[in-house]
Amino acid sequence: MDFPTLAFYAFATMAIAAAVGVISVKNPVQAALLLVLTFFSVACTWLLAGAEFLGIVLILVYVGAVMVLFLFVVMMLDIDVAPLREGFVRYLPIGLIVAIIMLVEICMLIGVKVLVQAPLAPDAAAAADIPNTTWLAQALFTDFLLPFEVAAVILTIAVVAAVMLTLRRRGGVKHQDPSAQARVRSADRLRMVRMEATKPAATQEEGTP
């Protein structure tokens, strides 16, 4: 077994192990760190296979933006985060482990690129003499159009589910009703009161008893 194949199996195994950890741990912060490791390991497999655009986009978009959205949703779900804020030291070990694993994967990826110039699989974009992004767009919207649409529907359902979770009714929490606010009338908020005018009492002049 050559080194690129061994590196591919190592990246794939780490991605699967981290993905299992995401759905098995109870702490949302640890799950977020393991999800970062999952995305990074998958990006390494794509870079190893010659799909540099997909690997960079996965790191920039998902790790850099989507993970921030996930943490924001976790905070909106009204989870008891008081134990999560007790200290930074308790999350330092798993953070260091994730960072060390990512560093090892980077070194393995660099070693594969140095030792073997060709990717693990034949580069279809180079064979067709077109840019990598052009080949990706053609393959995505022709050969893999149905999986692309299915993934879009799944992501849409996930977004709707997250919104519904944030709008669920909980006791002791005030909620706004936009439809009731739109139907409000001025008579419900303002009451006109007519009061008789009264003359002020006459004041005594200065110097009079």
CYANA upper distance limits for C-alpha pairs under 8 A (distance plus 0.5 A):
  1 MET  CA      5 THR  CA      7.03
  1 MET  CA      6 LEU  CA      7.18
  2 ASP  CA      6 LEU  CA      6.85
  3 PHE  CA      7 ALA  CA      6.57
  3 PHE  CA    112 VAL  CA      7.49
  4 PRO  CA      8 PHE  CA      6.63
  4 PRO  CA     48 LEU  CA      8.19
  4 PRO  CA    112 VAL  CA      6.31
  4 PRO  CA    116 VAL  CA      8.16
  4 PRO  CA    120 LEU  CA      6.95
  5 THR  CA      9 TYR  CA      6.82
  5 THR  CA    120 LEU  CA      7.71
  6 LEU  CA     10 ALA  CA      6.71
  7 ALA  CA     11 PHE  CA      6.64
  7 ALA  CA    108 MET  CA      7.21
  7 ALA  CA    109 LEU  CA      8.07
  7 ALA  CA    112 VAL  CA      8.29
  8 PHE  CA     12 ALA  CA      6.59
  8 PHE  CA     45 THR  CA      6.53
  8 PHE  CA     48 LEU  CA      7.77
  9 TYR  CA     13 THR  CA      6.45
 10 ALA  CA     14 MET  CA      6.65
 11 PHE  CA     15 ALA  CA      6.64
 11 PHE  CA     41 SER  CA      5.85
 11 PHE  CA     42 VAL  CA      7.50
 11 PHE  CA     44 CYS  CA      7.24
 11 PHE  CA     45 THR  CA      6.69
 11 PHE  CA    105 GLU  CA      7.80
 12 ALA  CA     16 ILE  CA      6.73
 12 ALA  CA     41 SER  CA      7.44
 12 ALA  CA     42 VAL  CA      7.49
 12 ALA  CA     45 THR  CA      7.54
 13 THR  CA     17 ALA  CA      6.61
 14 MET  CA     18 ALA  CA      6.50
 14 MET  CA     38 THR  CA      7.82
 14 MET  CA     41 SER  CA      7.05
 15 ALA  CA     19 ALA  CA      6.55
 15 ALA  CA     37 LEU  CA      7.63
 15 ALA  CA     38 THR  CA      5.13
 15 ALA  CA     39 PHE  CA      7.94
 15 ALA  CA     41 SER  CA      5.71
 15 ALA  CA     42 VAL  CA      6.66
 16 ILE  CA     20 VAL  CA      6.70
 16 ILE  CA     38 THR  CA      7.85
 17 ALA  CA     21 GLY  CA      6.77
 18 ALA  CA     22 VAL  CA      6.78
 18 ALA  CA     34 LEU  CA      5.85
 18 ALA  CA     35 LEU  CA      7.22
 18 ALA  CA     37 LEU  CA      6.91
 18 ALA  CA     38 THR  CA      5.86
 19 ALA  CA     23 ILE  CA      7.36
 19 ALA  CA     34 LEU  CA      7.53
 19 ALA  CA     35 LEU  CA      7.04
 19 ALA  CA     38 THR  CA      6.35
 20 VAL  CA     24 SER  CA      6.69
 21 GLY  CA     25 VAL  CA      6.34
 21 GLY  CA     31 ALA  CA      7.44
 21 GLY  CA     34 LEU  CA      7.02
 22 VAL  CA     30 GLN  CA      8.24
 22 VAL  CA     31 ALA  CA      5.04
 22 VAL  CA     32 ALA  CA      7.72
 22 VAL  CA     34 LEU  CA      6.21
 22 VAL  CA     35 LEU  CA      6.52
 23 ILE  CA     31 ALA  CA      7.79
 25 VAL  CA     30 GLN  CA      7.60
 25 VAL  CA     31 ALA  CA      6.74
 26 LYS  CA     30 GLN  CA      8.49
 26 LYS  CA     31 ALA  CA      8.07
 27 ASN  CA     31 ALA  CA      6.78
 28 PRO  CA     32 ALA  CA      6.64
 28 PRO  CA     74 VAL  CA      7.87
 29 VAL  CA     33 LEU  CA      6.89
 29 VAL  CA     71 LEU  CA      8.43
 29 VAL  CA     84 LEU  CA      8.34
 30 GLN  CA     34 LEU  CA      6.71
 30 GLN  CA     91 TYR  CA      8.16
 30 GLN  CA     94 ILE  CA      7.84
 31 ALA  CA     35 LEU  CA      6.58
 32 ALA  CA     36 VAL  CA      6.82
 32 ALA  CA     67 MET  CA      7.60
 32 ALA  CA     70 PHE  CA      8.31
 32 ALA  CA     71 LEU  CA      7.94
 33 LEU  CA     37 LEU  CA      6.95
 33 LEU  CA     94 ILE  CA      8.45
 33 LEU  CA     95 GLY  CA      7.54
 33 LEU  CA     98 VAL  CA      7.69
 34 LEU  CA     38 THR  CA      6.70
 34 LEU  CA     98 VAL  CA      7.85
 35 LEU  CA     39 PHE  CA      6.74
 36 VAL  CA     40 PHE  CA      6.65
 36 VAL  CA     63 VAL  CA      6.38
 36 VAL  CA     67 MET  CA      7.99
 37 LEU  CA     41 SER  CA      6.57
 37 LEU  CA     98 VAL  CA      6.89
 37 LEU  CA    102 MET  CA      7.57
 38 THR  CA     42 VAL  CA      6.76
 39 PHE  CA     43 ALA  CA      6.63
 39 PHE  CA     58 LEU  CA      7.32
 39 PHE  CA     59 ILE  CA      7.44
 39 PHE  CA     62 TYR  CA      7.85
 39 PHE  CA     63 VAL  CA      7.28
 40 PHE  CA     44 CYS  CA      6.77
 40 PHE  CA     58 LEU  CA      8.25
 40 PHE  CA     59 ILE  CA      6.93
 40 PHE  CA     63 VAL  CA      8.26
 40 PHE  CA    102 MET  CA      7.75
 41 SER  CA     45 THR  CA      7.03
 41 SER  CA    102 MET  CA      8.25
 41 SER  CA    105 GLU  CA      8.02
 42 VAL  CA     46 TRP  CA      6.92
 42 VAL  CA     55 GLY  CA      8.18
 43 ALA  CA     47 LEU  CA      6.68
 43 ALA  CA     54 LEU  CA      7.73
 43 ALA  CA     55 GLY  CA      4.74
 43 ALA  CA     56 ILE  CA      7.65
 43 ALA  CA     58 LEU  CA      6.69
 43 ALA  CA     59 ILE  CA      7.30
 44 CYS  CA     48 LEU  CA      6.55
 44 CYS  CA     55 GLY  CA      7.17
 44 CYS  CA    105 GLU  CA      7.88
 44 CYS  CA    106 ILE  CA      8.32
 44 CYS  CA    109 LEU  CA      7.49
 45 THR  CA     49 ALA  CA      6.71
 45 THR  CA     55 GLY  CA      8.48
 46 TRP  CA     50 GLY  CA      6.86
 46 TRP  CA     51 ALA  CA      5.65
 46 TRP  CA     52 GLU  CA      7.17
 46 TRP  CA     54 LEU  CA      7.14
 46 TRP  CA     55 GLY  CA      5.92
 47 LEU  CA     51 ALA  CA      5.79
 47 LEU  CA     52 GLU  CA      5.43
 47 LEU  CA     54 LEU  CA      8.26
 47 LEU  CA     55 GLY  CA      6.06
 48 LEU  CA    109 LEU  CA      7.47
 48 LEU  CA    112 VAL  CA      8.28
 48 LEU  CA    119 PRO  CA      6.50
 48 LEU  CA    120 LEU  CA      6.71
 49 ALA  CA    119 PRO  CA      5.85
 49 ALA  CA    120 LEU  CA      5.55
 49 ALA  CA    121 ALA  CA      6.11
 49 ALA  CA    123 ASP  CA      8.46
 50 GLY  CA    119 PRO  CA      5.91
 50 GLY  CA    120 LEU  CA      7.86
 50 GLY  CA    121 ALA  CA      7.82
 50 GLY  CA    123 ASP  CA      6.81
 51 ALA  CA     55 GLY  CA      6.94
 51 ALA  CA    132 ASN  CA      7.95
 52 GLU  CA     56 ILE  CA      6.67
 53 PHE  CA     57 VAL  CA      6.56
 53 PHE  CA    132 ASN  CA      7.68
 53 PHE  CA    133 THR  CA      7.32
 54 LEU  CA     58 LEU  CA      6.50
 55 GLY  CA     59 ILE  CA      6.93
 56 ILE  CA     60 LEU  CA      6.57
 57 VAL  CA     61 VAL  CA      6.06
 57 VAL  CA     62 TYR  CA      8.06
 58 LEU  CA     62 TYR  CA      5.78
 58 LEU  CA     63 VAL  CA      7.32
 59 ILE  CA     63 VAL  CA      5.51
 59 ILE  CA     64 GLY  CA      7.06
 60 LEU  CA     64 GLY  CA      5.57
 60 LEU  CA     65 ALA  CA      7.66
 61 VAL  CA     65 ALA  CA      5.70
 61 VAL  CA     66 VAL  CA      6.92
 62 TYR  CA     66 VAL  CA      5.08
 62 TYR  CA     67 MET  CA      6.70
 63 VAL  CA     67 MET  CA      5.96
 63 VAL  CA     68 VAL  CA      8.49
 64 GLY  CA     68 VAL  CA      7.43
 65 ALA  CA     69 LEU  CA      7.03
 66 VAL  CA     70 PHE  CA      6.71
 67 MET  CA     71 LEU  CA      6.78
 68 VAL  CA     72 PHE  CA      6.71
 69 LEU  CA     73 VAL  CA      6.68
 70 PHE  CA     74 VAL  CA      6.72
 71 LEU  CA     75 MET  CA      6.81
 72 PHE  CA     76 MET  CA      6.83
 73 VAL  CA     77 LEU  CA      6.75
 73 VAL  CA    162 ALA  CA      7.91
 74 VAL  CA     78 ASP  CA      8.05
 74 VAL  CA     79 ILE  CA      7.54
 75 MET  CA     79 ILE  CA      7.15
 75 MET  CA     81 VAL  CA      8.28
 76 MET  CA    166 THR  CA      6.87
 77 LEU  CA    165 LEU  CA      7.38
 77 LEU  CA    166 THR  CA      6.30
 81 VAL  CA     85 ARG  CA      7.03
 82 ALA  CA     86 GLU  CA      7.20
 87 GLY  CA     91 TYR  CA      8.35
 88 PHE  CA     92 LEU  CA      6.98
 89 VAL  CA     93 PRO  CA      8.19
 91 TYR  CA     95 GLY  CA      6.71
 92 LEU  CA     96 LEU  CA      6.54
 93 PRO  CA     97 ILE  CA      6.67
 94 ILE  CA     98 VAL  CA      6.65
 95 GLY  CA     99 ALA  CA      6.65
 96 LEU  CA    100 ILE  CA      6.52
 97 ILE  CA    101 ILE  CA      6.66
 98 VAL  CA    102 MET  CA      6.67
 99 ALA  CA    103 LEU  CA      6.68
100 ILE  CA    104 VAL  CA      6.71
101 ILE  CA    105 GLU  CA      6.70
102 MET  CA    106 ILE  CA      6.70
103 LEU  CA    107 CYS  CA      6.79
104 VAL  CA    108 MET  CA      6.68
105 GLU  CA    109 LEU  CA      6.58
106 ILE  CA    110 ILE  CA      6.64
107 CYS  CA    111 GLY  CA      6.58
108 MET  CA    112 VAL  CA      6.71
109 LEU  CA    113 LYS  CA      6.80
110 ILE  CA    114 VAL  CA      6.64
111 GLY  CA    115 LEU  CA      6.47
112 VAL  CA    116 VAL  CA      6.07
112 VAL  CA    117 GLN  CA      8.24
113 LYS  CA    117 GLN  CA      6.07
113 LYS  CA    118 ALA  CA      8.35
113 LYS  CA    119 PRO  CA      8.47
118 ALA  CA    122 PRO  CA      8.37
119 PRO  CA    123 ASP  CA      7.67
123 ASP  CA    127 ALA  CA      6.82
124 ALA  CA    128 ALA  CA      6.65
124 ALA  CA    135 TRP  CA      8.24
125 ALA  CA    129 ASP  CA      6.58
125 ALA  CA    130 ILE  CA      6.02
125 ALA  CA    131 PRO  CA      6.64
125 ALA  CA    132 ASN  CA      5.82
125 ALA  CA    135 TRP  CA      6.11
126 ALA  CA    130 ILE  CA      6.87
126 ALA  CA    131 PRO  CA      7.92
126 ALA  CA    132 ASN  CA      8.17
130 ILE  CA    134 THR  CA      7.02
130 ILE  CA    135 TRP  CA      7.01
131 PRO  CA    135 TRP  CA      6.86
132 ASN  CA    136 LEU  CA      6.64
133 THR  CA    137 ALA  CA      6.66
134 THR  CA    138 GLN  CA      6.75
135 TRP  CA    139 ALA  CA      6.59
136 LEU  CA    140 LEU  CA      6.41
137 ALA  CA    141 PHE  CA      6.63
138 GLN  CA    142 THR  CA      6.45
138 GLN  CA    143 ASP  CA      8.39
139 ALA  CA    143 ASP  CA      5.75
139 ALA  CA    144 PHE  CA      6.80
140 LEU  CA    144 PHE  CA      5.42
140 LEU  CA    145 LEU  CA      6.31
140 LEU  CA    148 PHE  CA      7.55
141 PHE  CA    145 LEU  CA      5.24
141 PHE  CA    148 PHE  CA      8.29
144 PHE  CA    148 PHE  CA      6.72
145 LEU  CA    149 GLU  CA      6.74
146 LEU  CA    150 VAL  CA      6.68
147 PRO  CA    151 ALA  CA      6.58
148 PHE  CA    152 ALA  CA      6.78
149 GLU  CA    153 VAL  CA      6.79
150 VAL  CA    154 ILE  CA      6.75
151 ALA  CA    155 LEU  CA      6.69
152 ALA  CA    156 THR  CA      6.66
153 VAL  CA    157 ILE  CA      6.71
154 ILE  CA    158 ALA  CA      6.75
155 LEU  CA    159 VAL  CA      6.78
156 THR  CA    160 VAL  CA      6.80
157 ILE  CA    161 ALA  CA      6.58
158 ALA  CA    162 ALA  CA      6.69
159 VAL  CA    163 VAL  CA      6.85
160 VAL  CA    164 MET  CA      6.72
161 ALA  CA    165 LEU  CA      6.69
162 ALA  CA    166 THR  CA      6.94
163 VAL  CA    167 LEU  CA      6.84
164 MET  CA    168 ARG  CA      6.73
169 ARG  CA    173 VAL  CA      8.46
169 ARG  CA    175 HIS  CA      8.48
177 ASP  CA    181 GLN  CA      6.82
178 PRO  CA    182 ALA  CA      6.65
179 SER  CA    183 ARG  CA      6.80
180 ALA  CA    184 VAL  CA      6.84
184 VAL  CA    188 ASP  CA      7.27
184 VAL  CA    189 ARG  CA      8.45
185 ARG  CA    189 ARG  CA      7.45
186 SER  CA    190 LEU  CA      6.29
187 ALA  CA    191 ARG  CA      6.80
204 GLN  CA    208 THR  CA      7.32
